């Protein structure tokens, strides 16, 4: 998989974008950031799964499999997406990803217009799969594309700003779905709105003028990616991304259920809990893009770990102790949103800078780590069904939180440059 080269080696590389954060022309940055917005569409799966569960009367374990369908593709398609990127370039691969995502937004619109419930569910499931496939191609190509706009230590700040834009899409999805459900009785009207945004992003990026580094001639294989796990730094960062995405997707799908279980809220109101998480995640991404320019990655990660640990305490108390106030759950959402926001960019940047000569394989491996979004939710669903309450899901999620918190404590021992 291609990513930024430490130093230009050819004429194409010499024409790459300036390497200082914010030095790229505004007209170049806007389509790239719009693509990050489309990347956030994958998070609507958490919101959609709650409505689909209600529409079709599904259990927690079955509904949580929807997220597995979405994030499973990171395991099988990350390396092929990187190979495609080497052939057609980063920008073209992002365009392919946006096109796939747009089709994923189109299918539920068609499905819910069909009277048969079985057909509706088939179209929704196919949509989840396409959103996952599109997001896989997007993650593989868009993050390295940012390498043409920011390099070295500034890369973490730029990636975090991209995550801020992505979080906006994630934040407003539950709000739009709730508004559409209460106003029109059709939560799925979220999809045509996002379809229009995807088409707009495709047009903007297709007209964008980004001078890319020449595609890497080296080959990347699945075995080559996983062989890097022998390196302790790469292994810890890989597991950090697995846990980060697992917590992110898990809380996205579970937060409304936690509130409904311990309050009188309906799905339309409880669904807004996801927006609370993404609101604080969005703010933290924005602040993180600035703070990562002033503080070291290990300092930021330690703050992230502390906030995430505090969130687990709030959730466990709320779910396990009768009579706990609802604000405690919202406090947990705020803490995990702020804490989990910058983990991905810190882990990815640390891996890329630790082995700059193996960035193709490192980038591919870290994207495979997004499979955490397919691992955690099913386990959370099984645990909640087994215990008969959402505390089971919270305990599974706490495993990922504990890993990030412990990792933040020992981060200094393996930090590459900062």
Protein Blocks (a to p, Z undefined) as FASTA:
>chain_A
ZZddfbdcbfklmmpccfbehkacfklmmmmmmmmmmmmmmmmmmmmmmmmmmmnopafk
lmmmmmmmmmmmmmmmmmmmmmmmmmnojklmmmmmmmmmmmmmmmmmmmmmpmblklmm
mmmmmmmmmmmmmmmmmmmmmmmmmmmmogcjllmmmmmmmmmmmmmmmmmmmmmmmmmm
mmnopaklmmmmmmmmmmmmmmmmmmpccddddddfbdcdfklmmmmmmpmklmmmmmmm
mmmmmmmmmmmmmmmmmmmmmmcbdfklmmmmmmmmmmmmmmmmmmmmmmmmmmcfklmm
mmmmmmmmmmmmmmmmmmmpghiafklmmmmmmmmmmmmmmmmmmmmmmmmmmmmmlmmm
mmmmmmmmmmmmmmmmmmmmmmmmmnopaklmmmmmmmmmmmmmmmmmmmmmmpfkZZ
